[in-house]
Amino acid sequence: MAERESSNLLIRTWNAVWRPTPGSLRLLALIGVIGNVVIVVSGGAVRVTKSGLGCPDWPRCSGDSLVPTHNPEHHVLNMSIEFGNRLITFVVLGVGVLVFVAALRLRPRRRSLVRWALAQPMSVVAQAVIGGIVVLTKLHPAAVSLHFLVSPALLVFCVALWIRAGEGDEPPRPLAGPWTRRLAAALLVSCAAVLVAGTVVTGTGPHAGDAESRRYGFDITDVARIHGELAWVAIALTVLAIVVLHRTGAPAAARRRAHELAGLIVAQGAVGYVQYFLGVPAGLVLLHMLGAVLMWIAAFRLFFALRDRGPVPAAGPAPVAPRPAEAPQPA
């Protein structure tokens, strides 16, 4: 029974990639979203455990070895944590390649989905290169900040593909007035500002990834205050969006997205204040990073919920490889 289930899973996975349907492509896109969320949290685990230089070389781990080996300057646990984070990057890259192949194989082919899908593996490669720069610069805070911010940028492609795979290709039809749509765009900008300010707080705070790595020369109280004030701006814009959506009779889906975003921002703010007053414990740092990317995803879902692009195109037959010509039979 176990072998049969395993075989069926492999067959379903193969069909989802090689003979995709709109539903299976959307599922693959969702797996890409989840994978990129996981890699953000795993990167945070590298930092809070001081494992940023667990693999002191790049692209190899240590010396001539691609995998962790005995190194008197680095504990085996730190090397394993950093190497595990690198492995997750390869998994996310593999998912991105599968998503791209599925988008190419989808019938009818939708060029916009192919473009969104192609951006995913390309972005993961860029993320890996920046990760190498982080290691080679011995965890310079500017490189670490850029390394984190590439993940929210990559999530834009992943979330866009996930949403676009579940809708059609008709010209966007607004479901809210222009002022409401501009408010949603401003909310996206405010969330991006919160993320950028958060990287500055991280680069100034205690979790540098390694005891000897450089830090920003800012006062932690000042940068934390700016980060908090930007978060309050995001909360205010979210509350305003909820009021406007209800008063203008916006679709129920858009109102739900706004409520989800409000809940995430409030929870994220609570975790931020608690970790600040408790001296930034490692567990809360990871929870705060998870909340940050979930907030970013929710803001994009609200933005996309304010327009409609029609139904998903009906699935067409997958292309079939031509059969080889048969040899002529003797008379």
C-alpha positions in Angstrom: 0.0 0.0 0.0 2.8 2.4 0.9 4.5 1.7 -2.4 1.3 2.3 -4.3 0.7 5.6 -2.5 4.2 6.7 -3.2 3.8 5.8 -6.9 0.5 7.7 -7.1 2.1 10.8 -5.5 5.0 10.7 -8.0 2.5 10.3 -10.9 0.3 13.2 -9.6 3.4 15.4 -9.2 4.6 14.5 -12.7 1.1 15.3 -14.2 0.9 18.6 -12.2 4.2 19.7 -13.9 4.0 18.1 -17.4 0.2 18.0 -17.9 -0.8 20.9 -15.7 -4.3 22.3 -15.2 -5.0 25.8 -13.9 -5.7 24.3 -10.5 -2.5 22.3 -10.3 -0.4 25.3 -11.5 -2.0 27.4 -8.8 -1.1 24.7 -6.2 2.5 24.7 -7.4 2.5 28.5 -7.2 1.3 28.3 -3.6 4.1 25.8 -2.7 6.5 28.4 -4.1 5.0 31.0 -1.8 5.3 28.7 1.2 8.9 27.8 0.3 10.0 31.4 0.2 8.3 32.1 3.6 10.2 29.1 5.0 13.5 30.3 3.7 13.0 33.7 5.4 12.5 32.0 8.7 15.4 29.7 8.2 17.6 32.7 7.4 16.5 34.2 10.7 17.4 31.0 12.5 20.9 31.3 11.0 21.2 34.8 12.4 19.9 34.3 15.9 22.0 31.2 16.4 25.2 33.0 15.3 25.5 30.6 12.4 26.0 33.2 9.7 29.6 32.1 9.2 29.0 28.5 10.0 30.0 27.8 6.4 32.8 30.4 6.1 33.3 30.0 2.4 31.1 30.3 -0.7 30.0 28.6 -2.8 31.7 25.8 -0.9 30.9 25.4 2.8 34.5 25.1 4.1 37.7 24.9 2.2 37.3 22.5 -0.7 34.2 20.8 0.8 30.7 21.6 -0.3 29.3 20.0 2.9 30.2 20.8 6.5 33.4 19.2 7.7 35.5 19.4 10.9 36.6 23.0 11.4 38.1 24.0 14.8 36.9 27.6 14.3 33.2 26.8 13.8 31.0 24.5 15.8 29.4 21.6 14.0 25.9 22.9 15.0 26.5 26.3 13.4 27.8 24.7 10.3 24.8 22.5 10.0 22.3 25.3 10.5 24.0 27.5 7.8 24.3 24.5 5.4 20.7 23.6 6.0 19.7 27.1 5.0 21.7 26.7 1.8 19.9 23.4 1.1 16.5 25.1 1.5 17.6 27.6 -1.2 18.1 24.7 -3.6 14.7 23.3 -2.8 13.1 26.6 -3.4 15.0 26.9 -6.7 13.8 23.4 -7.7 10.2 24.4 -7.0 10.7 27.6 -9.1 11.9 25.5 -12.0 8.9 23.1 -11.7 6.5 26.1 -11.6 8.2 27.6 -14.8 7.9 24.2 -16.6 4.3 23.9 -15.6 3.5 27.4 -16.8 5.1 26.6 -20.2 3.2 23.4 -20.5 -0.2 24.9 -19.6 -2.8 24.9 -22.4 -3.8 27.4 -23.5 -0.5 29.0 -22.7 -0.7 32.2 -20.8 2.3 34.5 -21.4 1.8 36.6 -18.3 2.0 33.4 -16.2 5.1 32.3 -17.9 6.8 35.6 -17.2 5.8 35.5 -13.5 7.0 31.9 -13.3 10.3 32.6 -15.0 11.0 35.4 -12.5 11.0 32.9 -9.6 14.0 30.7 -10.4 15.9 33.7 -11.7 15.3 35.6 -8.4 16.4 32.6 -6.3 19.7 32.5 -8.3 20.1 36.2 -7.5 19.3 35.5 -3.8 22.0 32.8 -3.8 24.6 35.2 -5.2 23.7 37.9 -2.7 24.0 35.2 0.0 27.5 34.6 -1.2 28.3 38.3 -0.9 27.0 38.2 2.7 29.4 35.4 3.5 32.4 37.0 1.7 31.8 40.4 3.4 31.7 38.6 6.8 28.0 39.5 7.4 28.2 43.2 6.6 24.8 44.6 7.8 24.1 46.3 4.4 24.6 42.9 2.6 22.4 41.1 5.2 19.7 43.7 4.8 19.7 43.3 1.0 19.7 39.6 1.4 16.5 39.8 3.5 14.8 42.3 1.2 15.2 40.2 -1.9 12.9 37.7 -0.3 9.9 40.1 -0.1 10.7 41.1 -3.7 10.7 37.4 -4.7 7.4 36.9 -2.9 5.8 39.6 -5.2 6.4 37.2 -8.2 5.2 34.2 -6.2 2.1 35.8 -4.9 1.3 37.4 -8.3 1.5 34.0 -10.0 -0.6 32.3 -7.3 -3.4 34.9 -7.7 -3.1 35.2 -11.5 -3.3 31.5 -12.0 -6.8 31.6 -10.4 -8.2 34.3 -12.7 -8.5 35.1 -16.3 -6.6 37.4 -18.8 -9.3 39.9 -19.4 -8.4 43.6 -19.0 -8.6 44.4 -15.2 -12.0 45.6 -14.2 -11.9 47.8 -11.1 -14.0 46.6 -8.1 -13.5 49.8 -6.2 -13.1 53.5 -6.8 -9.8 55.1 -7.8 -9.4 56.6 -4.3 -9.7 53.2 -2.7 -7.2 51.6 -5.1 -4.7 54.4 -4.4 -5.2 53.8 -0.7 -4.4 50.1 -1.2 -1.3 51.1 -3.1 -0.2 53.5 -0.3 -0.7 50.7 2.1 1.7 48.5 0.1 4.3 51.3 0.2 3.9 51.7 3.9 4.4 47.9 4.5 7.5 48.1 2.3 8.8 50.9 4.4 8.2 48.9 7.6 10.2 46.0 6.1 13.1 48.2 5.2 13.2 49.9 8.6 13.0 46.5 10.2 16.3 45.5 8.4 17.9 48.6 9.9 16.8 47.6 13.4 18.1 44.1 12.8 21.4 45.5 11.6 21.7 47.6 14.7 20.4 45.1 17.3 22.1 42.2 19.0 21.5 39.3 16.5 24.2 39.9 14.0 24.7 36.3 12.9 28.2 36.2 14.3 29.8 37.7 17.3 32.5 39.4 15.3 30.3 40.9 12.5 29.9 44.6 12.0 26.8 46.6 13.1 25.2 49.8 11.9 26.3 52.7 14.1 22.8 53.9 14.9 21.2 54.1 18.3 18.9 51.0 18.7 16.2 53.1 20.5 16.0 55.6 17.7 15.8 53.1 14.8 13.3 51.0 16.8 11.1 54.1 17.3 11.1 54.9 13.6 10.3 51.3 12.8 7.4 51.4 15.3 6.1 54.7 13.9 6.0 53.4 10.4 4.1 50.3 11.6 1.5 52.7 13.2 1.2 54.4 9.8 0.5 51.0 8.2 -2.1 50.3 10.9 -3.8 53.6 10.4 -4.0 53.1 6.6 -5.4 49.6 7.1 -8.1 50.8 9.4 -8.9 53.5 6.9 -9.1 51.0 4.2 -11.5 48.8 6.2 -13.8 51.8 6.8 -13.7 52.8 3.1 -14.3 49.3 1.8 -17.3 48.8 4.1 -18.8 52.3 3.3 -18.4 51.9 -0.4 -19.9 48.4 -0.6 -16.7 46.7 -1.8 -16.7 43.0 -2.6 -16.7 40.6 0.4 -13.3 39.1 -0.6 -11.7 42.6 -0.5 -13.1 43.2 3.0 -11.8 39.9 4.2 -8.3 40.6 2.9 -8.4 43.9 4.7 -9.4 42.3 8.0 -6.7 39.6 7.6 -4.1 42.3 7.0 -5.3 44.3 10.1 -5.1 41.2 12.3 -1.6 40.4 11.1 -0.3 44.0 11.6 -1.7 44.2 15.1 -0.2 40.8 16.0 3.1 41.8 14.4 3.1 45.0 16.4 2.4 43.2 19.6 5.3 40.8 19.0 7.6 43.7 18.1 6.9 45.6 21.3 7.2 42.4 23.5 10.5 41.4 22.0 11.9 45.0 22.4 11.0 45.1 26.1 12.3 41.5 26.7 15.7 42.2 25.1 15.0 40.7 21.7 14.8 36.9 22.5 15.6 34.6 19.6 12.3 32.9 19.4 10.4 36.1 19.1 12.7 37.4 16.4 11.8 34.4 14.3 8.1 34.9 15.0 8.5 38.6 14.0 10.2 37.7 10.7 7.4 35.3 9.9 4.8 37.9 10.7 6.6 40.4 8.4 6.4 38.3 5.3 2.8 37.2 6.1 1.9 40.9 6.4 3.5 41.6 3.1 1.6 38.8 1.4 -1.7 40.0 2.9 -1.1 43.5 1.6 -0.6 42.2 -1.9 -3.7 40.0 -1.7 -5.7 43.1 -0.7 -4.3 45.0 -3.6 -5.2 42.3 -6.1 -8.7 41.8 -4.6 -9.7 45.3 -5.9 -10.0 44.2 -9.5 -11.4 41.4 -11.5 -9.9 39.7 -14.7 -12.7 37.3 -15.5 -12.8 33.5 -15.3 -9.9 31.2 -15.7 -9.5 30.1 -19.4 -10.7 26.5 -20.0 -7.9 24.0 -20.0 -6.9 22.7 -23.4 -5.3 19.4 -24.3 -1.6 19.0 -23.4 0.7 18.8 -26.4 1.5 15.3 -27.4 4.9 14.3 -28.7 4.8 13.0 -32.3 4.9 9.3 -32.6 7.8 7.8 -34.6 6.9 6.6 -38.1 6.2 2.9 -38.3 8.2 0.8 -40.7 6.3 -0.2 -43.8 4.8 -3.7 -43.7 5.7 -6.2 -46.4 3.0 -6.8 -49.0 
